[in-house]
Amino acid sequence: MLKYLLAGTAFGIILYKAELISWFRIQEMFRLQSFHLYGIIGSAVLVAMAGVWLMKKFRMKSIDGTVISTAPKQFSRGQIYGGLLFGFGWAAIGACPGPLFAQVGAGAGVVLVTIAFAVAGTWLYGKWKHRLPH
């Protein structure tokens, strides 16, 4: 468990130093005033695309020896609703779920309220999943 704690701490420091958890940077992004976060997110998408392409091209295997594969995804209206809800929440709160703990570690204790609501939202989704459009 120590190695995961150290890796998470290092990742949180990187997020903090790159200003990826800054409420002001996130607001700049949503107001189209800065390219900072768009550039980082865009480069992450490109790296992920290259990684998936390489895994498929070379038929890479997981630790247990099975070939890594990705299943095709089907489009649904729920993806639009979920994306809009996620985006509005991200813009209002100033954080996506990923760096919430890094924000708490940086001293923004009020983010604990956001974490509580994220957990509550996850629980509600699990409870109402069968009624939602998928």
Phi and psi in degrees as a GROMACS rama.xvg file:
@    title "Ramachandran Plot"
@    xaxis  label "Phi"
@    yaxis  label "Psi"
@TYPE xy
-61.7607  -39.9434  LEU-2
-64.6464  -34.3073  LYS-3
-70.9895  -38.6202  TYR-4
-62.6583  -44.0384  LEU-5
-66.2844  -42.1312  LEU-6
-64.2163  -43.0207  ALA-7
-65.0741  -39.1792  GLY-8
-64.432  -44.651  THR-9
-61.9964  -42.4198  ALA-10
-63.6044  -42.0763  PHE-11
-61.7991  -39.2144  GLY-12
-64.9162  -41.1012  ILE-13
-62.7453  -45.1063  ILE-14
-58.7832  -42.1181  LEU-15
-67.0085  -48.2844  TYR-16
-66.0038  -32.9208  LYS-17
-82.6297  1.74783  ALA-18
61.5385  28.4262  GLU-19
-79.2543  -14.1771  LEU-20
-107.013  7.66683  ILE-21
-74.9641  123.728  SER-22
-58.0702  -38.444  TRP-23
-66.5217  -40.5057  PHE-24
-63.9588  -40.5198  ARG-25
-66.3486  -41.3053  ILE-26
-64.738  -39.1573  GLN-27
-58.6909  -40.7017  GLU-28
-63.2837  -48.7698  MET-29
-70.6768  -21.1427  PHE-30
-92.4848  4.67845  ARG-31
57.3414  37.3912  LEU-32
-101.08  -11.5278  GLN-33
-148.637  145.537  SER-34
-92.4563  -7.33575  PHE-35
-47.4786  -60.6764  HIS-36
-72.2488  -35.2765  LEU-37
-60.5732  -40.8108  TYR-38
-63.8587  -42.3997  GLY-39
-69.3269  -46.0633  ILE-40
-63.3304  -43.7854  ILE-41
-61.6627  -42.6145  GLY-42
-67.45  -34.324  SER-43
-64.8548  -40.1228  ALA-44
-63.055  -44.2668  VAL-45
-62.642  -41.7323  LEU-46
-64.1343  -42.2481  VAL-47
-64.403  -40.858  ALA-48
-61.6439  -44.099  MET-49
-63.9004  -40.294  ALA-50
-63.0309  -44.9078  GLY-51
-65.4245  -41.7386  VAL-52
-59.995  -44.4761  TRP-53
-64.8734  -39.8238  LEU-54
-61.8311  -41.388  MET-55
-70.1507  -44.6452  LYS-56
-62.4869  -42.7595  LYS-57
-98.5236  9.13198  PHE-58
44.8446  55.3907  ARG-59
-64.9498  152.695  MET-60
-115.733  152.008  LYS-61
-78.9818  -179.802  SER-62
-59.2249  -35.2367  ILE-63
-85.1246  4.51149  ASP-64
92.9851  -1.02832  GLY-65
-84.1189  145.767  THR-66
-69.0233  131.971  VAL-67
-75.7469  126.7  ILE-68
-136.917  158.551  SER-69
-121.457  135.537  THR-70
-86.2048  140.961  ALA-71
-64.1964  142.837  PRO-72
-99.0382  142.077  LYS-73
-98.1219  139.515  GLN-74
-76.3868  143.229  PHE-75
-145.435  159.695  SER-76
-60.1579  -31.5198  ARG-77
-58.2634  -29.3198  GLY-78
-67.1089  -36.9193  GLN-79
-67.3319  -49.0618  ILE-80
-61.9657  -45.0402  TYR-81
-64.0343  -41.2001  GLY-82
-64.0313  -41.9055  GLY-83
-65.3434  -44.2753  LEU-84
-62.3099  -43.357  LEU-85
-62.6402  -45.9854  PHE-86
-63.9618  -43.8361  GLY-87
-63.3322  -41.4484  PHE-88
-64.1458  -41.6593  GLY-89
-61.781  -44.099  TRP-90
-68.1951  -39.6955  ALA-91
-70.9896  -41.6893  ALA-92
-84.8646  -31.5215  ILE-93
85.9523  23.6289  GLY-94
-161.871  140.345  ALA-95
-89.3587  167.635  CYS-96
-59.8262  -28.7907  PRO-97
-55.2042  -54.6062  GLY-98
-91.9466  14.7505  PRO-99
-56.9998  -44.0244  LEU-100
-70.0621  -31.1159  PHE-101
-66.2212  -36.1131  ALA-102
-66.1977  -39.9406  GLN-103
-63.2994  -43.8261  VAL-104
-62.8957  -27.5181  GLY-105
-82.3631  -1.21363  ALA-106
106.514  2.93007  GLY-107
-89.2618  76.3377  ALA-108
-61.0198  -26.2079  GLY-109
-62.1163  -19.8943  VAL-110
-66.0155  -17.6434  VAL-111
-59.1531  -31.3455  LEU-112
-65.3295  -43.1768  VAL-113
-61.5529  -42.422  THR-114
-61.3619  -42.3619  ILE-115
-61.1206  -42.9964  ALA-116
-70.1973  -33.3494  PHE-117
-63.9737  -41.8042  ALA-118
-66.1551  -42.7076  VAL-119
-63.065  -41.0962  ALA-120
-64.1824  -39.2538  GLY-121
-64.4238  -41.8387  THR-122
-63.8361  -45.0379  TRP-123
-62.5417  -39.9728  LEU-124
-59.8223  -46.0681  TYR-125
-60.2078  -37.7465  GLY-126
-71.9566  -37.5218  LYS-127
-106.084  8.82126  TRP-128
-53.0419  -42.044  LYS-129
-67.4011  -17.2728  HIS-130
-95.5505  -9.49903  ARG-131
-91.6296  153.148  LEU-132
-72.0877  124.714  PRO-133
